[in-house]
Amino acid sequence: MTGGARAAGVLLGVVLVLLGTAPASAAVPAPPAPDPALLAGLDPTPSPLPGVRQQVACVAPLSEGPTVTPWAQERLRITDAWRWGRGAGQTVAVIDTGVATHPRLAGRLLDGGDFVGPGGTGTTDCDGHGTLVAGIVAAAPDPAPGESGPSGFTGVAPEARVLTIRQSSATATAGGRTGPGAGDVVTLARAVRHAVDLGATVVNISEAACLPVAVAPRVLAPLRAAVRDAVDRNVVVVAAAGNAGSGSCEQTDPSGTEEGQVVAPAWFGDDVLSVGYVGQDGRPSPRTVRGPWVSVAAPGTDVVSLSPTGPGLVDRVQPAGAGTGDPAGSPIEGSSFAAPYVAGVAALVRARFPQLSARQVTARIVATAQAAGPRDDAVGAGIVDPVAALSTPVAAAAGASSGASENGGPGRVDLAGGGDAHSGARAVALIGTAGAVVLGGVVLGAVVLARRARRPR
């Protein structure tokens, strides 16, 4: 692996977003063109990070989640979307903290391996984050109602397979660091390549790399190459748009100055379907990172999903390493959990329209989103609409996407000329100073990890 591939310290963390002014699209620098030569240095074979050891206690789920149907499912009309299928034949890679085995994923959970620890598997999830994400993507409906009745929770694409790849953990430490955090943009890039090699049709990345404009092209080059390669190989890449306030993620104007900041993979233009998050009122959360790279939005508050430690559901967690935190735990919230709603929709669209390419699937989801007005840097083209994405004639959706781009209406700004990540969004916060990595807080069940990387002198 080249020295440039290990050029930065990285923090994967839950990001709490501070509301800021939407930046002007014209001021945002374009990401660099992908360098295919970098792919050769990205070994897709899972291997442990050096010196990995458990650093803090695992996440502790709290009381069982409610049995009522979560508001997000009703808002998105998930069961109505099933008139056109439930994602059969699709494989959604969840590149995250691992996904624990759970009855609602039985027979559909594929172990893609572990890039963090020795002898680990993709079904190891000490952090809990990946299991929550996977449940939103593909949990089956409740097959066995309990004493309180059936659970209304279900995943978006309950017949899709989940390929779990563990590439980060906030509860472990690696590389001689004294604090917890393992995983970086290089392991993320390697995991993307691995997911594609294993046959994923959709990749979900519930994390975001936040770093200054001045260093972004160099630091992100390996990830940029891996994501472009995935899309060129007909894989839809979905990523959380990020949340400011943790690590180096901030709500800033990403202008061409060195003080500006970009968020990746969301920064990578049409290679990525990037997702912000909204609350029950349909308005963007003040904590979702804004930017012209945001494609669409999805629900990301009051989240219910699969328990990482048992057969039930959870709607609150005690974050990993929280120690003597609030006994009631934290609600689950963030763009980490908005992204898998969109990844699930992508699986439904791929199953219904197998003739569409990855970029056409992305364009269709953007074109059919529910727009409340002109394009907004918090929600992109609007809130994802599964029913419209599945029912709108292909030609009509293609026309709407083209018109939006040409006329400056709802739709995503193309930053790359054809190539496009979380409290919930685990931010891969890349620090631009030499060797410095600051571990951000783990909040709302979305846990993160950081790995110290070395910058070439």
C-alpha positions as CSV (number, residue, x, y, z in Angstrom):
1,M,0.0,0.0,0.0
2,T,1.4,3.4,-0.9
3,G,2.4,6.1,1.6
4,G,-0.3,8.4,0.1
5,A,-2.9,5.8,0.9
6,R,-2.1,6.1,4.6
7,A,-1.9,9.8,4.5
8,A,-4.2,10.9,7.3
9,G,-5.5,10.2,10.8
10,V,-9.1,9.2,10.7
11,L,-11.9,9.3,13.2
12,L,-15.1,7.4,12.7
13,G,-17.7,9.0,15.0
14,V,-21.3,9.9,15.6
15,V,-21.7,13.5,14.4
16,L,-23.9,16.0,16.0
17,V,-24.7,18.6,13.4
18,L,-24.8,22.4,14.0
19,L,-27.2,24.2,11.7
20,G,-25.3,26.5,9.3
21,T,-25.7,28.5,6.2
22,A,-26.2,26.5,3.0
23,P,-23.1,27.0,0.9
24,A,-23.2,28.2,-2.6
25,S,-22.9,25.3,-5.0
26,A,-20.7,27.3,-7.4
27,A,-18.0,27.8,-4.7
28,V,-17.5,24.1,-4.0
29,P,-14.4,22.6,-5.5
30,A,-14.8,19.5,-7.5
31,P,-13.3,16.3,-6.2
32,P,-10.2,15.0,-8.0
33,A,-10.6,12.6,-10.9
34,P,-10.2,9.0,-9.7
35,D,-6.8,7.4,-10.1
36,P,-7.3,3.8,-11.2
37,A,-3.7,3.1,-10.3
38,L,-4.5,3.4,-6.6
39,L,-6.8,0.4,-6.8
40,A,-3.8,-2.0,-7.1
41,G,-2.6,-0.8,-3.6
42,L,-6.0,-1.5,-2.0
43,D,-6.0,-5.2,-0.9
44,P,-9.6,-6.3,-0.7
45,T,-8.8,-9.2,1.5
46,P,-9.9,-8.7,5.1
47,S,-7.0,-8.6,7.5
48,P,-6.6,-7.3,11.1
49,L,-5.2,-3.9,12.0
50,P,-1.9,-4.0,13.9
51,G,-2.2,-4.1,17.7
52,V,-6.0,-4.3,17.9
53,R,-7.4,-4.8,21.3
54,Q,-10.7,-4.2,23.1
55,Q,-10.6,-0.8,24.8
56,V,-14.1,0.0,26.2
57,A,-17.2,-1.9,27.0
58,C,-19.6,-2.8,24.2
59,V,-22.8,-1.0,23.5
60,A,-25.7,-1.8,25.8
61,P,-29.2,-1.9,24.3
62,L,-31.9,-0.9,26.7
63,S,-35.6,-1.7,26.8
64,E,-37.4,-3.4,23.9
65,G,-38.5,-1.1,21.2
66,P,-42.2,-0.2,20.8
67,T,-44.6,-2.6,19.0
68,V,-46.3,0.1,17.0
69,T,-45.2,0.8,13.5
70,P,-42.3,3.3,13.5
71,W,-43.3,6.6,12.0
72,A,-40.6,6.4,9.4
73,Q,-42.2,3.3,7.8
74,E,-45.6,5.0,7.7
75,R,-44.0,8.2,6.3
76,L,-42.3,6.3,3.5
77,R,-45.2,3.9,2.9
78,I,-42.9,0.9,3.0
79,T,-45.6,-1.8,2.9
80,D,-47.2,0.0,-0.1
81,A,-43.9,-0.2,-1.9
82,W,-43.9,-4.0,-1.5
83,R,-46.6,-4.2,-4.2
84,W,-43.6,-4.1,-6.6
85,G,-41.4,-6.6,-4.7
86,R,-39.4,-6.8,-1.5
87,G,-35.8,-6.8,-2.8
88,A,-35.4,-10.4,-3.7
89,G,-32.2,-11.2,-5.5
90,Q,-30.3,-8.1,-4.2
91,T,-27.3,-8.0,-1.9
92,V,-26.8,-4.9,0.2
93,A,-23.4,-4.6,1.7
94,V,-23.4,-2.9,5.1
95,I,-19.8,-1.7,5.6
96,D,-19.9,-0.8,9.3
97,T,-19.1,-2.1,12.7
98,G,-20.3,-5.6,11.8
99,V,-23.9,-7.0,12.0
100,A,-24.9,-9.4,14.8
101,T,-26.9,-12.4,13.9
102,H,-30.6,-11.8,14.4
103,P,-33.7,-13.9,13.8
104,R,-35.1,-11.3,11.4
105,L,-32.0,-11.6,9.2
106,A,-31.9,-15.4,9.3
107,G,-30.8,-17.1,6.1
108,R,-30.0,-13.7,4.5
109,L,-27.0,-12.5,6.5
110,L,-23.7,-13.1,4.7
111,D,-20.4,-12.8,6.5
112,G,-18.0,-10.6,4.5
113,G,-15.2,-10.7,7.0
114,D,-13.4,-8.3,9.4
115,F,-10.9,-5.6,8.6
116,V,-10.5,-4.7,12.3
117,G,-9.5,-7.6,14.6
118,P,-7.7,-10.9,14.3
119,G,-10.0,-13.9,14.0
120,G,-13.1,-11.7,13.8
121,T,-16.0,-12.0,11.5
122,G,-18.5,-9.6,9.9
123,T,-21.1,-10.9,12.4
124,T,-19.1,-9.4,15.3
125,D,-20.8,-6.1,16.4
126,C,-19.6,-4.9,19.7
127,D,-20.6,-1.3,18.8
128,G,-24.2,-2.0,17.8
129,H,-24.2,0.5,15.0
130,G,-24.0,-1.9,12.1
131,T,-26.8,-4.1,13.4
132,L,-29.1,-1.0,13.6
133,V,-28.3,-0.1,10.1
134,A,-28.8,-3.6,8.7
135,G,-32.2,-3.9,10.4
136,I,-33.4,-0.7,8.6
137,V,-32.2,-2.1,5.3
138,A,-33.6,-5.6,5.4
139,A,-35.2,-6.9,8.7
140,A,-38.0,-9.3,8.1
141,P,-41.5,-8.5,9.5
142,D,-42.2,-10.0,12.9
143,P,-42.8,-13.7,12.5
144,A,-43.8,-14.4,16.1
145,P,-45.8,-11.8,18.0
146,G,-44.9,-11.6,21.7
147,E,-47.1,-11.0,24.7
148,S,-47.6,-7.4,23.7
149,G,-48.6,-8.3,20.2
150,P,-46.7,-8.2,16.9
151,S,-44.0,-5.6,16.2
152,G,-44.7,-3.2,13.5
153,F,-41.1,-2.7,12.6
154,T,-39.7,-4.1,9.4
155,G,-36.8,-3.4,7.0
156,V,-37.3,-1.6,3.7
157,A,-36.2,-4.6,1.6
158,P,-37.0,-7.7,3.7
159,E,-36.1,-10.2,1.0
160,A,-32.7,-8.7,0.2
161,R,-29.5,-10.3,1.5
162,V,-27.2,-8.4,3.8
163,L,-23.5,-8.7,3.3
164,T,-21.8,-7.6,6.6
165,I,-18.3,-6.3,6.5
166,R,-16.7,-5.1,9.7
167,Q,-14.3,-2.3,9.0
168,S,-14.5,0.0,12.0
169,S,-15.1,0.0,15.8
170,A,-15.2,2.6,18.4
171,T,-14.8,0.0,21.2
172,A,-11.4,-1.2,20.0
173,T,-8.0,0.5,19.6
174,A,-5.3,-0.1,17.0
175,G,-1.9,1.2,15.9
176,G,-0.6,2.0,19.3
177,R,-3.3,4.6,20.1
178,T,-4.1,5.1,23.7
179,G,-7.8,5.9,23.1
180,P,-10.5,3.7,21.4
181,G,-11.0,3.7,17.7
182,A,-10.0,1.4,14.8
183,G,-10.6,1.9,11.1
184,D,-9.8,4.6,8.5
185,V,-10.5,5.7,5.0
186,V,-8.1,3.1,3.7
187,T,-9.9,0.2,5.4
188,L,-13.1,1.7,4.1
189,A,-11.8,1.8,0.5
190,R,-10.6,-1.8,0.8
191,A,-14.0,-2.8,2.2
192,V,-15.8,-1.2,-0.7
193,R,-13.6,-3.2,-3.1
194,H,-14.3,-6.4,-1.1
195,A,-18.0,-5.8,-1.2
196,V,-18.0,-5.5,-4.9
197,D,-15.9,-8.6,-5.4
198,L,-18.4,-10.5,-3.2
199,G,-21.3,-9.5,-5.5
200,A,-23.0,-6.6,-3.7
201,T,-25.5,-4.8,-5.8
202,V,-25.9,-1.9,-3.3
203,V,-23.3,-0.7,-0.7
204,N,-24.4,1.3,2.4
205,I,-21.7,3.5,4.1
206,S,-23.1,5.1,7.2
207,E,-20.1,7.2,7.9
208,A,-18.6,10.4,6.5
209,A,-15.0,11.7,6.1
210,C,-14.9,15.4,7.0
211,L,-11.7,17.3,6.2
212,P,-10.3,20.6,4.9
213,V,-10.5,21.3,1.2
214,A,-6.7,21.8,1.2
215,V,-5.9,18.1,2.0
216,A,-9.1,16.4,0.7
217,P,-7.9,15.4,-2.8
218,R,-4.7,13.7,-1.5
219,V,-6.2,12.0,1.6
220,L,-9.4,10.8,-0.1
221,A,-7.7,9.6,-3.3
222,P,-7.9,5.8,-2.4
223,L,-11.5,6.0,-1.4
224,R,-12.3,8.1,-4.4
225,A,-10.8,5.4,-6.7
226,A,-12.6,2.6,-4.9
227,V,-16.0,4.2,-5.0
228,R,-15.7,5.1,-8.7
229,D,-14.6,1.5,-9.4
230,A,-17.7,0.2,-7.6
231,V,-20.1,2.3,-9.6
232,D,-18.3,1.4,-12.9
233,R,-18.9,-2.2,-11.9
234,N,-22.6,-1.4,-11.6
235,V,-23.0,-1.1,-7.8
236,V,-25.1,1.6,-6.2
237,V,-23.2,3.4,-3.4
238,V,-25.3,5.0,-0.7
239,A,-23.7,7.1,2.0
240,A,-24.8,9.2,5.0
241,A,-24.3,13.0,4.5
242,G,-22.7,13.4,7.9
243,N,-23.3,15.3,11.1
244,A,-21.2,18.2,12.4
245,G,-19.9,18.6,15.9
246,S,-17.9,15.5,16.4
247,G,-14.2,15.1,15.5
248,S,-13.4,17.5,12.7
249,C,-16.9,17.5,11.1
250,E,-18.3,21.1,11.1
251,Q,-21.0,23.0,9.4
252,T,-18.9,25.2,7.2
253,D,-19.0,26.8,3.8
254,P,-17.0,24.4,1.6
255,S,-15.5,27.2,-0.5
256,G,-12.2,27.0,-2.3
257,T,-10.3,28.3,0.7
258,E,-8.2,26.1,3.0
259,E,-10.7,26.7,5.8
260,G,-13.5,25.1,3.8
261,Q,-14.5,21.5,4.5
262,V,-15.9,18.7,2.4
263,V,-17.6,15.5,3.3
264,A,-16.8,12.2,1.6
265,P,-17.9,9.8,0.1
266,A,-20.8,12.3,-0.4
267,W,-18.5,14.8,-2.1
268,F,-17.9,12.3,-4.9
269,G,-20.7,13.6,-7.1
270,D,-22.9,11.2,-9.0
271,D,-20.9,8.2,-7.8
272,V,-22.7,8.4,-4.5
273,L,-26.4,8.7,-3.4
274,S,-25.8,10.8,-0.3
275,V,-28.5,11.1,2.4
276,G,-29.4,13.8,4.9
277,Y,-32.0,13.3,7.6
278,V,-35.4,14.7,8.6
279,G,-37.6,14.5,11.7
280,Q,-41.2,13.6,12.1
281,D,-42.3,17.0,10.9
282,G,-40.5,16.4,7.6
283,R,-38.0,19.2,8.2
284,P,-34.3,18.7,8.1
285,S,-32.6,18.1,11.4
286,P,-30.5,21.0,12.5
287,R,-27.7,18.4,13.0
288,T,-27.6,17.1,9.4
289,V,-24.6,18.3,7.5
290,R,-25.6,20.6,4.6
291,G,-23.9,20.7,1.3
292,P,-24.5,20.7,-2.5
293,W,-23.5,17.0,-2.5
294,V,-26.6,15.9,-0.6
295,S,-28.8,13.9,-2.9
296,V,-31.9,13.2,-0.9
297,A,-33.1,12.9,2.7
298,A,-34.9,10.2,4.7
299,P,-36.2,9.8,8.3
300,G,-33.5,9.7,10.9
301,T,-35.1,10.5,14.3
302,D,-36.8,8.2,16.8
303,V,-35.3,5.2,15.1
304,V,-36.3,1.6,15.9
305,S,-34.2,-1.3,14.7
306,L,-32.8,-4.7,15.6
307,S,-31.1,-5.3,18.9
308,P,-27.4,-6.2,18.6
309,T,-27.5,-8.4,21.7
310,G,-30.8,-10.3,21.5
311,P,-33.7,-11.3,19.3
312,G,-35.8,-8.2,19.9
313,L,-35.8,-4.5,18.9
314,V,-34.4,-1.4,20.5
315,D,-35.2,2.3,20.3
316,R,-32.6,3.5,22.9
317,V,-29.1,2.4,23.6
318,Q,-26.3,3.1,26.1
319,P,-23.4,4.2,23.8
320,A,-20.3,2.1,23.9
321,G,-17.9,3.1,26.7
322,A,-20.6,5.4,28.2
323,G,-19.8,4.2,31.7
324,T,-22.1,5.9,34.2
325,G,-24.2,7.6,31.5
326,D,-27.9,8.3,31.6
327,P,-29.5,5.0,32.7
328,A,-32.3,5.7,30.2
329,G,-29.8,5.7,27.4
330,S,-30.0,7.7,24.2
331,P,-32.6,7.8,21.4
332,I,-31.3,6.5,18.1
333,E,-30.9,9.3,15.6
334,G,-28.9,10.5,12.7
335,S,-28.1,10.3,9.0
336,S,-26.4,6.9,9.7
337,F,-30.0,5.6,10.0
338,A,-31.4,7.7,7.1
339,A,-28.9,6.2,4.7
340,P,-30.1,2.6,5.1
341,Y,-33.7,3.6,4.3
342,V,-32.4,4.8,0.9
343,A,-30.1,1.8,0.5
344,G,-33.2,-0.4,1.0
345,V,-35.1,1.6,-1.6
346,A,-32.2,1.2,-4.0
347,A,-32.5,-2.6,-3.5
348,L,-36.2,-2.4,-4.3
349,V,-35.6,-0.4,-7.4
350,R,-32.8,-2.7,-8.6
351,A,-35.1,-5.7,-8.1
352,R,-37.9,-4.1,-10.1
353,F,-35.8,-2.6,-12.8
354,P,-32.9,-4.9,-13.4
355,Q,-32.1,-3.2,-16.7
356,L,-31.1,0.0,-15.0
357,S,-27.5,0.8,-14.3
358,A,-26.2,1.9,-10.9
359,R,-26.2,5.6,-12.0
360,Q,-29.7,5.2,-13.4
361,V,-30.9,3.8,-10.1
362,T,-29.4,6.8,-8.3
363,A,-30.9,9.3,-10.7
364,R,-34.3,7.7,-10.5
365,I,-34.3,7.9,-6.7
366,V,-33.3,11.5,-6.8
367,A,-35.8,12.4,-9.6
368,T,-38.7,10.9,-7.7
369,A,-38.0,12.4,-4.3
370,Q,-40.6,14.5,-2.6
371,A,-39.5,18.1,-3.0
372,A,-41.0,20.8,-0.8
373,G,-39.6,23.6,-3.0
374,P,-36.3,24.4,-4.7
375,R,-33.3,22.2,-4.1
376,D,-32.0,22.5,-0.5
377,D,-28.5,21.7,0.7
378,A,-29.9,19.9,3.7
379,V,-32.2,17.5,1.9
380,G,-31.0,17.6,-1.7
381,A,-33.9,16.9,-4.1
382,G,-36.2,16.1,-1.2
383,I,-37.4,13.1,0.9
384,V,-37.0,9.7,-0.7
385,D,-40.3,8.3,-2.0
386,P,-40.2,4.5,-2.4
387,V,-43.6,4.2,-4.0
388,A,-42.8,6.9,-6.7
389,A,-39.4,5.4,-7.3
390,L,-41.0,2.0,-8.0
391,S,-44.1,3.1,-9.8
392,T,-43.0,6.0,-12.0
393,P,-42.4,4.9,-15.6
394,V,-38.7,4.7,-16.4
395,A,-38.9,7.3,-19.2
396,A,-40.7,9.8,-17.0
397,A,-38.2,9.5,-14.2
398,A,-35.3,9.9,-16.6
399,G,-36.9,13.0,-18.0
400,A,-37.5,14.5,-14.6
401,S,-33.9,13.9,-13.6
402,S,-32.6,15.4,-16.8
403,G,-34.9,18.5,-16.6
404,A,-33.9,19.1,-12.9
405,S,-30.3,19.1,-13.8
406,E,-30.6,21.3,-16.8
407,N,-33.0,23.8,-15.3
408,G,-31.5,24.1,-11.8
409,G,-34.5,22.6,-10.1
410,P,-34.6,19.8,-7.6
411,G,-31.8,17.4,-8.0
412,R,-28.2,16.9,-7.0
413,V,-25.4,19.1,-8.1
414,D,-22.9,17.0,-10.2
415,L,-19.5,17.8,-8.7
416,A,-17.6,15.2,-10.6
417,G,-18.9,15.1,-14.1
418,G,-20.4,11.7,-13.4
419,G,-19.1,10.0,-10.4
420,D,-21.1,10.9,-6.1
421,A,-22.4,9.6,4.2
422,H,-24.5,10.5,10.5
423,S,-25.6,11.5,15.3
424,G,-26.1,8.4,13.5
425,A,-23.6,9.2,10.8
426,R,-20.3,7.9,11.9
427,A,-18.1,10.6,10.7
428,V,-14.7,9.6,9.3
429,A,-13.3,12.9,10.5
430,L,-9.9,13.2,8.8
431,I,-7.6,15.6,10.7
432,G,-5.4,17.7,8.5
433,T,-2.6,18.1,11.1
434,A,0.2,15.5,11.2
435,G,-0.6,12.4,13.2
436,A,-3.5,14.0,15.1
437,V,-6.6,12.1,15.8
438,V,-9.3,13.2,18.2
439,L,-11.9,10.7,19.1
440,G,-15.4,12.2,19.0
441,G,-18.3,11.3,21.2
442,V,-20.4,8.3,20.6
443,V,-24.0,9.3,20.7
444,L,-27.5,7.9,19.9
445,G,-26.4,4.4,19.2
446,A,-24.3,5.2,16.3
447,V,-20.8,4.3,17.3
448,V,-17.6,5.0,15.7
449,L,-14.0,4.3,15.6
450,A,-10.9,6.0,14.7
451,R,-7.5,4.9,13.6
452,R,-4.3,6.8,13.8
453,A,-2.8,7.0,10.4
454,R,0.6,8.3,9.4
455,R,1.2,11.1,7.0
456,P,4.3,11.1,4.8
457,R,6.7,13.8,5.6
